[in-house]
Amino acid sequence: SMLLQRICSSFASGRATAERMLRNEGMASQDDLDGVSPELDEVTPEEIQHLRAIVSELSRPEANDPKLNAVRYFLQEHRTEGRTWLEHGCIIFSQYYDSAYALAEFLLT
């Protein structure tokens, strides 16, 4: 379910986690759940196949993360009192670094 939480945070976060699991790496930072590394030793061939499928699907160029599109909409198009949220100024929080980084890259494109 840790992987599901990461995918729900952002496609980039889910992909990065699946890639770390395939490389049998522990979680890289404190924002990841503790106690994951021991479970990585028990990944079955079937689970490895599923992890590869997750990485493949989330890496497709046409895979659009709906959360990123929603943030862009609210920042640039949605108006409150005649101004966008970007014009008002706002703070965007994310539980995972991978998600925040992906959002920043997305907004710069």
Order of alpha helices (4+ residues) and beta strands (2+ residues): alpha-alpha-alpha-alpha-alpha-beta-beta-alpha-alpha
